[in-house]
Amino acid sequence: MTQMNTQAVASIGDDPTEHGTGLKRVIGPKLLLLLIIGDIIGAGIFAITGRVAGQVGGAAWLPFLLAFVIATLTAFSYLELVTKYPYAAGAALYAHKAFRIHFVTFIIAFAVACSGITSAATSATLVGKNLLIGVGQFIDGVPQDSTATMIAAIAIIVVLALINLRGVGESVKFNLVLTLVTIAIMAAVILIGIIAIVNGNGDVSRLVVFETPADRGAFAAVTMATAIAFFAMVGFEDSVNLVEECKNPQRDFPRIMLTGLGICALVYMLVAITVIMVIPPGDLLNPKNPDAGILLDVVRIGAPGIPVDAIFPFLTVFAVVNTALINMLMASRLLYGMAKQDVLPKVLSKVLPKRRSPWVAILFSTVLAVGLVIYVNQNSSDGIVGALGGTTGLLLLCVFAVVNVALLVLRRDPTPAGGFRAPTIIPIVGAILSLFLAGPWARSVEDWIQYEIAGLLLAIGIGLWIITASATAIAKQRKRSRSRQY
């Protein structure tokens, strides 16, 4: 079994040119920037702005800023590693290079895949809820309770699976269109907010009003709000898997990733500030539609003539569905890749003859996403978006901690000429802060269901890994027995 495990993981870090021509390098700086922005800006800003404000009141901009700082620290580690090992595999590759322990590599890879599934389930829930709201403006009696939201989310996940099977979600043009729509929506919200403030419907003094729930102090409130806000900053790590398709990764990746993170942080900060200044403090936790998010209320106040309930829900669908589709694509491909390496059951590596899409991996990730939506709907008082969005952040915070530690270990390998090198203090601080935000003190008791969800997902993965390893060992033993007979 040990021999199989070592061989299965060894190829993770190989140079793809040793096995063929590798991937086609077609992504330039501008396209890479748009891909990074499109991956980060999406469900997060719609789903959590109100929840962050509910923890710290008018100081909601602070958790977003802190989340950006922590994400940027880990981004520096990713940048050094991606210029040192410019191959598509991301955190799993770095863990393998640093520790050479098959189980650790598997857990990191599966955790990243699970983070994609939980993020997609979060986004699908938000899309489903907004569709219910939008359709409800034209058809009376459309239900909008938690059960209806759950059913709508499941329907969205199934649709994403069908698109995934056809492979159209891999189209870069499709991603770019949705990214531009998202940016336009964010710009419209900010502009409408500015108009509201100019017309006297905003209050600058609210930005320094720090309000926390009665049962916790300022430090605990900021910590919990930052853990929530972290969901908005995830996504940049997916771009690492594009490195083999970039024209000049050593030159472009550092400046483009940091530029993309900076643009996204600026957009989120502007949106948070707009929300705080326009929405009265008592209404931050009570938007007209909690699942659709507080941003719609900004439009209602700043532009009362716009039929926001009729238009905006459909616009958010375009902004959020891209996040869900990208994450489901990523998750299914990771599962497929692990099956190809004999780390997960071989059946997950099956592909459709004509479409060449990994249909079993897509089906498996879809079943997991649907199961999560149902499980959380029945067991969480915080709602599907809060529980699954928090689980996404939890999983990636743990992955980020490992990436930062891996960078320190891999300092034993020389940095290539012209490669990026982060100051040593950055991965140290990044690992500490990531682990701190992953702790139970960064979540309310109601949010501890995130640990249950993450543990359940990883337990499923470990079970599949054990089955695969055992089956491989038995097959090798039978092969040796036959060899002795002849």
RODO-2510 file (C-alpha; in nm, 4 decimals, decimal comma):
residues 486
     n   res          X          Y          Z
     1     m     0,0000     0,0000     0,0000
     2     t     0,2837     0,2401     0,0830
     3     q     0,4421     0,1836    -0,2545
     4     m     0,1123     0,2588    -0,4291
     5     n     0,0627     0,5749    -0,2276
     6     t     0,4083     0,7063    -0,3074
     7     q     0,3705     0,6410    -0,6774
     8     a     0,0235     0,7917    -0,6888
     9     v     0,1398     1,1204    -0,5442
    10     a     0,4740     1,1429    -0,7151
    11     s     0,3281     1,2622    -1,0411
    12     i     0,1575     1,5599    -0,8765
    13     g     0,4709     1,7648    -0,8911
    14     d     0,6109     1,6454    -1,2192
    15     d     0,6913     1,8833    -1,4990
    16     p     0,4039     1,8421    -1,7471
    17     t     0,6455     1,8708    -2,0375
    18     e     0,7932     1,5379    -1,9301
    19     h     0,4656     1,3711    -2,0271
    20     g     0,3856     1,5615    -2,3414
    21     t     0,3529     1,9159    -2,4580
    22     g     0,1633     2,0397    -2,1514
    23     l    -0,1171     2,2951    -2,1600
    24     k    -0,1384     2,5708    -2,4158
    25     r    -0,0148     2,9039    -2,2836
    26     v    -0,2805     3,1492    -2,3982
    27     i    -0,3578     3,3632    -2,0905
    28     g    -0,2016     3,7088    -2,0928
    29     p    -0,1970     3,9693    -1,8120
    30     k    -0,5325     4,1343    -1,8925
    31     l    -0,7206     3,8078    -1,9217
    32     l    -0,5598     3,6762    -1,6023
    33     l    -0,6648     3,9916    -1,4159
    34     l    -1,0265     3,9567    -1,5261
    35     l    -1,0301     3,5881    -1,4338
    36     i    -0,9000     3,6619    -1,0828
    37     i    -1,1489     3,9453    -1,0293
    38     g    -1,4334     3,7317    -1,1618
    39     d    -1,3425     3,4475    -0,9272
    40     i    -1,3336     3,6682    -0,6161
    41     i    -1,6200     3,9110    -0,6737
    42     g    -1,9416     3,7157    -0,6680
    43     a    -2,1522     3,5516    -0,4016
    44     g    -1,9517     3,6863    -0,1091
    45     i    -2,0426     4,0507    -0,1377
    46     f    -2,4145     3,9727    -0,1714
    47     a    -2,4265     3,7068     0,0970
    48     i    -2,2311     3,8424     0,3913
    49     t    -2,2206     4,2232     0,3975
    50     g    -2,5234     4,2425     0,6234
    51     r    -2,3947     3,9628     0,8500
    52     v    -2,0608     4,1389     0,8939
    53     a    -2,2368     4,4652     0,9793
    54     g    -2,4476     4,2771     1,2312
    55     q    -2,1336     4,1847     1,4263
    56     v    -1,9609     4,5252     1,4405
    57     g    -2,2194     4,7814     1,3300
    58     g    -2,0858     5,0770     1,1350
    59     a    -1,7293     4,9459     1,1519
    60     a    -1,8147     4,6723     0,8997
    61     w    -1,5416     4,8030     0,6709
    62     l    -1,2793     4,6901     0,9263
    63     p    -1,3397     4,3113     0,8991
    64     f    -1,3283     4,3369     0,5199
    65     l    -0,9960     4,5175     0,5472
    66     l    -0,8568     4,2577     0,7889
    67     a    -0,9776     3,9714     0,5682
    68     f    -0,8018     4,1335     0,2730
    69     v    -0,4771     4,1645     0,4723
    70     i    -0,4858     3,7977     0,5757
    71     a    -0,5678     3,6858     0,2217
    72     t    -0,2850     3,9012     0,0859
    73     l    -0,0322     3,7469     0,3253
    74     t    -0,1170     3,4015     0,1918
    75     a    -0,1220     3,5384    -0,1634
    76     f     0,2461     3,6331    -0,1177
    77     s     0,3192     3,2722    -0,0249
    78     y     0,1269     3,1451    -0,3265
    79     l     0,3203     3,3853    -0,5496
    80     e     0,6596     3,2587    -0,4377
    81     l     0,5494     2,8985    -0,4731
    82     v     0,3810     2,9447    -0,8109
    83     t     0,6901     3,1084    -0,9607
    84     k     0,9107     2,8349    -0,8098
    85     y     0,6836     2,5484    -0,9206
    86     p     0,4836     2,6797    -1,2213
    87     y     0,2558     2,3772    -1,2543
    88     a    -0,1202     2,3448    -1,2123
    89     a    -0,2026     2,1693    -0,8842
    90     g    -0,1979     2,4504    -0,6300
    91     a    -0,1948     2,3734    -0,2606
    92     a    -0,1772     1,9955    -0,3107
    93     l     0,1409     2,0341    -0,5147
    94     y     0,3050     2,2539    -0,2512
    95     a     0,2061     2,0189     0,0313
    96     h     0,3484     1,7249    -0,1646
    97     k     0,6744     1,9060    -0,2399
    98     a     0,7160     2,0129     0,1238
    99     f     0,6083     1,7076     0,3247
   100     r     0,6121     1,4082     0,0835
   101     i     0,3318     1,2471     0,2881
   102     h     0,0618     1,1009     0,0678
   103     f    -0,2195     1,1394     0,3214
   104     v    -0,1414     1,5079     0,3797
   105     t    -0,1387     1,5726     0,0039
   106     f    -0,4701     1,3925    -0,0339
   107     i    -0,6375     1,5796     0,2539
   108     i    -0,5283     1,9164     0,1146
   109     a    -0,6490     1,8314    -0,2365
   110     f    -0,9812     1,6968    -0,1106
   111     a    -1,0287     1,9956     0,1223
   112     v    -0,9844     2,2312    -0,1728
   113     a    -1,2363     2,0277    -0,3735
   114     c    -1,4815     2,0370    -0,0824
   115     s    -1,4379     2,4127    -0,0470
   116     g    -1,5454     2,4422    -0,4087
   117     i    -1,8540     2,2303    -0,3433
   118     t    -1,9566     2,4269    -0,0318
   119     s    -1,8949     2,7564    -0,2115
   120     a    -2,1037     2,6406    -0,5082
   121     a    -2,3844     2,5286    -0,2759
   122     t    -2,3740     2,8702    -0,1067
   123     s    -2,3906     3,0507    -0,4392
   124     a    -2,6667     2,8233    -0,5700
   125     t    -2,8742     2,9024    -0,2614
   126     l    -2,8290     3,2736    -0,3180
   127     v    -2,9173     3,2385    -0,6870
   128     g    -3,2254     3,0298    -0,6053
   129     k    -3,3499     3,2789    -0,3495
   130     n    -3,3038     3,5728    -0,5846
   131     l    -3,4882     3,3896    -0,8606
   132     l    -3,7788     3,3255    -0,6248
   133     i    -3,7855     3,6943    -0,5362
   134     g    -3,7695     3,8038    -0,8978
   135     v    -4,0352     3,5629    -1,0195
   136     g    -4,2518     3,6556    -0,7202
   137     q    -4,2765     4,0118    -0,8517
   138     f    -4,4638     3,8848    -1,1558
   139     i    -4,6412     3,5743    -1,0275
   140     d    -4,8406     3,5866    -0,7066
   141     g    -4,7998     3,3130    -0,4502
   142     v    -4,4390     3,2144    -0,5257
   143     p    -4,3101     3,0681    -0,1949
   144     q    -3,9959     3,2199    -0,0445
   145     d    -3,9532     3,0242     0,2789
   146     s    -3,6521     2,8090     0,3689
   147     t    -3,7943     2,4968     0,2051
   148     a    -3,8604     2,6793    -0,1203
   149     t    -3,5084     2,8226    -0,1097
   150     m    -3,3655     2,4740    -0,0554
   151     i    -3,5584     2,3324    -0,3521
   152     a    -3,4532     2,6257    -0,5726
   153     a    -3,0889     2,5782    -0,4699
   154     i    -3,1040     2,2076    -0,5555
   155     a    -3,2522     2,2928    -0,8950
   156     i    -2,9695     2,5404    -0,9623
   157     i    -2,7086     2,2790    -0,8652
   158     v    -2,8644     2,0294    -1,1061
   159     v    -2,8612     2,2879    -1,3862
   160     l    -2,4947     2,3610    -1,3119
   161     a    -2,4226     1,9887    -1,3345
   162     l    -2,5851     1,9730    -1,6787
   163     i    -2,3806     2,2722    -1,7957
   164     n    -2,0701     2,1117    -1,6463
   165     l    -2,1397     1,7918    -1,8376
   166     r    -2,1585     1,9849    -2,1630
   167     g    -1,8348     2,1672    -2,0775
   168     v    -1,9620     2,5122    -2,1776
   169     g    -1,8744     2,6480    -1,8357
   170     e    -1,5089     2,6195    -1,9320
   171     s    -1,5507     2,8915    -2,1893
   172     v    -1,3382     3,1892    -2,0969
   173     k    -1,5689     3,4216    -2,2861
   174     f    -1,8645     3,3118    -2,0736
   175     n    -1,6672     3,3825    -1,7586
   176     l    -1,5610     3,7247    -1,8825
   177     v    -1,9174     3,8293    -1,9678
   178     l    -2,0399     3,7361    -1,6207
   179     t    -1,7414     3,9118    -1,4633
   180     l    -1,8216     4,2330    -1,6485
   181     v    -2,1863     4,2066    -1,5414
   182     t    -2,0778     4,1663    -1,1791
   183     i    -1,8469     4,4666    -1,1942
   184     a    -2,1268     4,6731    -1,3503
   185     i    -2,3646     4,5750    -1,0672
   186     m    -2,1095     4,6696    -0,8025
   187     a    -2,0453     5,0025    -0,9738
   188     a    -2,4203     5,0708    -0,9901
   189     v    -2,4660     4,9986    -0,6175
   190     i    -2,1750     5,2246    -0,5257
   191     l    -2,2974     5,5023    -0,7571
   192     i    -2,6540     5,4823    -0,6242
   193     g    -2,5176     5,4898    -0,2711
   194     i    -2,3147     5,8012    -0,3478
   195     i    -2,6242     5,9680    -0,4945
   196     a    -2,8194     5,8807    -0,1803
   197     i    -2,5474     6,0299     0,0380
   198     v    -2,5324     6,3487    -0,1704
   199     n    -2,9113     6,3810    -0,1418
   200     g    -2,8893     6,3653     0,2344
   201     n    -2,9866     6,0004     0,2776
   202     g    -2,6524     5,8992     0,4220
   203     d    -2,4563     5,9653     0,7392
   204     v    -2,0745     5,9596     0,7433
   205     s    -2,0638     5,9391     1,1233
   206     r    -2,2020     5,5830     1,1087
   207     l    -1,8633     5,4605     0,9832
   208     v    -1,7152     5,4923     1,3325
   209     v    -2,0141     5,3590     1,5240
   210     f    -1,8971     5,0290     1,6725
   211     e    -2,1872     4,8100     1,7790
   212     t    -2,1473     4,4514     1,8958
   213     p    -2,3920     4,1919     2,0245
   214     a    -2,4401     4,2289     2,3970
   215     d    -2,2765     3,8965     2,4827
   216     r    -1,9294     3,9629     2,3373
   217     g    -1,6507     4,2202     2,3505
   218     a    -1,4988     4,4235     2,0716
   219     f    -1,2089     4,1845     1,9989
   220     a    -1,4365     3,8802     1,9777
   221     a    -1,6834     4,0676     1,7578
   222     v    -1,4135     4,1819     1,5145
   223     t    -1,2666     3,8301     1,5055
   224     m    -1,6026     3,6724     1,4229
   225     a    -1,6823     3,9406     1,1660
   226     t    -1,3432     3,8888     0,9986
   227     a    -1,4015     3,5134     0,9787
   228     i    -1,7350     3,5862     0,8068
   229     a    -1,5804     3,8470     0,5750
   230     f    -1,3071     3,6031     0,4725
   231     f    -1,5573     3,4226     0,2496
   232     a    -1,5659     3,7338     0,0298
   233     m    -1,1901     3,7201    -0,0344
   234     v    -1,1567     3,3548    -0,1340
   235     g    -1,1171     3,2656    -0,4986
   236     f    -0,7738     3,4013    -0,5838
   237     e    -0,6189     3,0640    -0,4982
   238     d    -0,8074     2,9081    -0,7908
   239     s    -0,6011     3,1185    -1,0304
   240     v    -0,2918     2,9190    -0,9344
   241     n    -0,4357     2,6311    -1,1356
   242     l    -0,4100     2,8517    -1,4456
   243     v    -0,0342     2,8928    -1,4183
   244     e     0,0486     2,6384    -1,6910
   245     e    -0,1750     2,8298    -1,9300
   246     c    -0,0192     3,1718    -1,8635
   247     k     0,2175     3,3105    -2,1246
   248     n     0,4733     3,4369    -1,8725
   249     p     0,3786     3,3281    -1,5172
   250     q     0,6979     3,4418    -1,3442
   251     r     0,6558     3,7937    -1,4775
   252     d     0,2778     3,8272    -1,4750
   253     f     0,1478     3,6324    -1,1762
   254     p     0,2873     3,8417    -0,8866
   255     r     0,1734     4,1805    -1,0091
   256     i    -0,1563     4,0596    -1,1561
   257     m    -0,2650     3,8623    -0,8498
   258     l    -0,1838     4,1500    -0,6146
   259     t    -0,3538     4,3963    -0,8492
   260     g    -0,6627     4,1758    -0,8675
   261     l    -0,6762     4,1363    -0,4899
   262     g    -0,6373     4,5119    -0,4480
   263     i    -0,9204     4,5897    -0,6913
   264     c    -1,1520     4,3386    -0,5226
   265     a    -1,0678     4,4717    -0,1763
   266     l    -1,1363     4,8275    -0,2939
   267     v    -1,4742     4,7262    -0,4401
   268     y    -1,5731     4,5419    -0,1219
   269     m    -1,4643     4,8305     0,0991
   270     l    -1,6599     5,0817    -0,1100
   271     v    -1,9691     4,8626    -0,1022
   272     a    -1,9379     4,8126     0,2756
   273     i    -1,8921     5,1856     0,3351
   274     t    -2,1886     5,2653     0,1100
   275     v    -2,4106     5,0175     0,2939
   276     i    -2,3126     5,1538     0,6345
   277     m    -2,3653     5,5179     0,5416
   278     v    -2,6999     5,4634     0,3649
   279     i    -2,8734     5,1960     0,5735
   280     p    -2,9905     5,3039     0,9222
   281     p    -2,8051     5,1092     1,1954
   282     g    -3,1171     4,9322     1,3173
   283     d    -3,1885     4,7969     0,9685
   284     l    -2,8463     4,6435     0,8965
   285     l    -2,9501     4,3110     1,0439
   286     n    -3,3003     4,3294     0,9063
   287     p    -3,2927     4,3856     0,5300
   288     k    -3,6217     4,3614     0,3470
   289     n    -3,4996     4,0317     0,2084
   290     p    -3,2210     3,8727     0,4197
   291     d    -3,1207     3,6103     0,1632
   292     a    -3,1068     3,8561    -0,1246
   293     g    -2,8811     4,0744     0,0863
   294     i    -2,8610     4,4287     0,2137
   295     l    -2,7438     4,5703    -0,1210
   296     l    -3,0990     4,5826    -0,2523
   297     d    -3,1927     4,8154     0,0321
   298     v    -2,9194     5,0574    -0,0751
   299     v    -3,0804     5,0761    -0,4194
   300     r    -3,4272     5,1192    -0,2653
   301     i    -3,3121     5,4192    -0,0624
   302     g    -3,0797     5,5756    -0,3183
   303     a    -3,2974     5,5233    -0,6266
   304     p    -3,6570     5,4719    -0,5153
   305     g    -3,7796     5,5059    -0,8731
   306     i    -3,5986     5,1917    -0,9853
   307     p    -3,8094     4,8730    -0,9576
   308     v    -3,5300     4,7057    -0,7647
   309     d    -3,7290     4,3984    -0,6638
   310     a    -3,8123     4,3310    -1,0262
   311     i    -3,4688     4,3928    -1,1769
   312     f    -3,1951     4,3487    -0,9212
   313     p    -3,2631     3,9853    -0,8244
   314     f    -3,2112     3,8775    -1,1843
   315     l    -2,8912     4,0815    -1,2129
   316     t    -2,7459     3,9143    -0,9033
   317     v    -2,8127     3,5772    -1,0648
   318     f    -2,5601     3,6608    -1,3365
   319     a    -2,3106     3,7821    -1,0771
   320     v    -2,3368     3,4819    -0,8458
   321     v    -2,3943     3,1877    -1,0792
   322     n    -2,0464     3,2345    -1,2236
   323     t    -1,8969     3,1656    -0,8804
   324     a    -2,1022     2,8480    -0,8457
   325     l    -2,0148     2,7193    -1,1911
   326     i    -1,6414     2,7839    -1,1564
   327     n    -1,6338     2,6098    -0,8190
   328     m    -1,8229     2,3036    -0,9390
   329     l    -1,5925     2,2787    -1,2398
   330     m    -1,2889     2,3009    -1,0135
   331     a    -1,4227     2,0451    -0,7660
   332     s    -1,5173     1,7878    -1,0297
   333     r    -1,1797     1,8211    -1,2042
   334     l    -0,9920     1,7778    -0,8759
   335     l    -1,1903     1,4637    -0,7957
   336     y    -1,1287     1,3375    -1,1488
   337     g    -0,7561     1,4067    -1,1161
   338     m    -0,7284     1,2237    -0,7846
   339     a    -0,9093     0,9244    -0,9332
   340     k    -0,6679     0,9239    -1,2280
   341     q    -0,3837     0,9058    -0,9746
   342     d    -0,5510     0,6080    -0,7982
   343     v    -0,6093     0,8179    -0,4877
   344     l    -0,9885     0,7990    -0,5148
   345     p    -1,1991     0,5194    -0,6693
   346     k    -1,1158     0,4760    -1,0373
   347     v    -1,4800     0,5139    -1,1357
   348     l    -1,4521     0,8897    -1,0674
   349     s    -1,2140     0,9196    -1,3620
   350     k    -1,4699     0,8068    -1,6199
   351     v    -1,5499     1,0580    -1,8940
   352     l    -1,8249     1,0932    -2,1522
   353     p    -1,7092     0,9556    -2,4911
   354     k    -1,8026     1,2629    -2,6947
   355     r    -1,8034     1,5501    -2,4463
   356     r    -1,4903     1,4276    -2,2653
   357     s    -1,6276     1,5640    -1,9389
   358     p    -1,5742     1,3660    -1,6133
   359     w    -1,9364     1,2652    -1,5666
   360     v    -1,8954     1,0463    -1,2575
   361     a    -1,6931     1,3131    -1,0737
   362     i    -1,9539     1,5724    -1,1740
   363     l    -2,2346     1,3477    -1,0507
   364     f    -2,0523     1,2779    -0,7228
   365     s    -1,9791     1,6473    -0,6526
   366     t    -2,3399     1,7331    -0,7424
   367     v    -2,4748     1,4730    -0,4990
   368     l    -2,2474     1,6133    -0,2262
   369     a    -2,3651     1,9692    -0,2946
   370     v    -2,7332     1,8667    -0,2882
   371     g    -2,6790     1,6664     0,0295
   372     l    -2,5140     1,9642     0,1951
   373     v    -2,8011     2,1969     0,1091
   374     i    -3,0532     1,9498     0,2536
   375     y    -2,8443     1,8754     0,5639
   376     v    -2,7822     2,2411     0,6470
   377     n    -3,1446     2,3376     0,5806
   378     q    -3,2528     2,0851     0,8435
   379     n    -2,9781     2,1383     1,1009
   380     s    -2,8684     2,5033     1,0944
   381     s    -3,0466     2,8004     1,2483
   382     d    -2,8072     3,0310     1,0618
   383     g    -2,9413     2,9419     0,7177
   384     i    -2,7776     2,7694     0,4239
   385     v    -2,5753     3,0688     0,3070
   386     g    -2,4209     3,1367     0,6468
   387     a    -2,3358     2,7742     0,7271
   388     l    -2,1954     2,6729     0,3891
   389     g    -2,0217     3,0049     0,3237
   390     g    -1,8545     2,9760     0,6627
   391     t    -1,7503     2,6175     0,5892
   392     t    -1,5863     2,7336     0,2665
   393     g    -1,3835     2,9883     0,4618
   394     l    -1,2969     2,7329     0,7316
   395     l    -1,1635     2,4787     0,4837
   396     l    -0,9578     2,7357     0,2939
   397     l    -0,8170     2,8919     0,6118
   398     c    -0,6784     2,5481     0,7032
   399     v    -0,5426     2,5045     0,3501
   400     f    -0,3843     2,8514     0,3634
   401     a    -0,2112     2,7656     0,6907
   402     v    -0,0587     2,4562     0,5287
   403     v     0,0508     2,6572     0,2212
   404     n     0,2282     2,9121     0,4420
   405     v     0,4081     2,6386     0,6368
   406     a     0,4946     2,4608     0,3111
   407     l     0,6619     2,7774     0,1845
   408     l     0,8872     2,7892     0,4908
   409     v     0,9834     2,4229     0,4384
   410     l     1,0446     2,4732     0,0655
   411     r     1,2898     2,7544     0,1243
   412     r     1,5399     2,4677     0,1038
   413     d     1,4870     2,4749    -0,2748
   414     p     1,6558     2,7633    -0,4582
   415     t     1,4397     3,0427    -0,5970
   416     p     1,4729     3,0620    -0,9779
   417     a     1,6261     3,3684    -1,1347
   418     g     1,3658     3,6418    -1,1504
   419     g     1,1324     3,4480    -0,9216
   420     f     0,9205     3,6141    -0,6562
   421     r     1,0375     3,5897    -0,2928
   422     a     0,8226     3,6908     0,0027
   423     p     0,9776     3,8242     0,3263
   424     t     1,0098     3,5368     0,5753
   425     i     0,7814     3,7024     0,8303
   426     i     0,4866     3,6941     0,5865
   427     p     0,4250     3,3149     0,5749
   428     i     0,4780     3,2960     0,9518
   429     v     0,2163     3,5623     1,0239
   430     g    -0,0083     3,4244     0,7490
   431     a    -0,0073     3,0748     0,9003
   432     i    -0,0760     3,2047     1,2533
   433     l    -0,3630     3,4307     1,1473
   434     s    -0,5174     3,1643     0,9238
   435     l    -0,5178     2,9113     1,2077
   436     f    -0,6521     3,1735     1,4486
   437     l    -0,9500     3,2494     1,2238
   438     a    -1,0121     2,8753     1,1807
   439     g    -1,0580     2,8307     1,5569
   440     p    -1,3932     2,8016     1,7403
   441     w    -1,3357     3,1398     1,9080
   442     a    -1,3851     3,2995     1,5648
   443     r    -1,7411     3,1628     1,5409
   444     s    -2,0540     3,1787     1,7470
   445     v    -2,1839     2,8528     1,8909
   446     e    -2,4549     2,8463     1,6239
   447     d    -2,1831     2,8515     1,3556
   448     w    -2,0004     2,5473     1,4944
   449     i    -2,2037     2,3419     1,2472
   450     q    -1,9298     2,4458     1,0044
   451     y    -1,6960     2,1995     1,1789
   452     e    -1,9586     1,9262     1,1457
   453     i    -1,9960     1,9917     0,7743
   454     a    -1,6197     2,0077     0,7128
   455     g    -1,5623     1,6935     0,9203
   456     l    -1,8379     1,5060     0,7398
   457     l    -1,6967     1,5958     0,3982
   458     l    -1,3406     1,4983     0,4924
   459     a    -1,4664     1,1740     0,6491
   460     i    -1,6316     1,0853     0,3173
   461     g    -1,3037     1,1564     0,1395
   462     i    -1,0984     0,9517     0,3848
   463     g    -1,3420     0,6626     0,3475
   464     l    -1,3035     0,6714    -0,0303
   465     w    -0,9256     0,6925     0,0055
   466     i    -0,9163     0,3850     0,2333
   467     i    -1,1381     0,1899    -0,0053
   468     t    -0,9161     0,2827    -0,2998
   469     a    -0,5918     0,2016    -0,1187
   470     s    -0,7271    -0,1322     0,0017
   471     a    -0,8600    -0,2267    -0,3415
   472     t    -0,5277    -0,1376    -0,5027
   473     a    -0,3331    -0,3407    -0,2474
   474     i    -0,5605    -0,6431    -0,2975
   475     a    -0,5270    -0,6180    -0,6744
   476     k    -0,1471    -0,6076    -0,6498
   477     q    -0,1456    -0,9026    -0,4132
   478     r    -0,3566    -1,1073    -0,6562
   479     k    -0,1266    -1,0106    -0,9422
   480     r     0,1783    -1,1266    -0,7448
   481     s     0,0018    -1,4527    -0,6561
   482     r    -0,0712    -1,5216    -1,0228
   483     s     0,2904    -1,4454    -1,1138
   484     r     0,4129    -1,7041    -0,8628
   485     q     0,1759    -1,9660    -1,0059
   486     y     0,3310    -1,9268    -1,3505
***
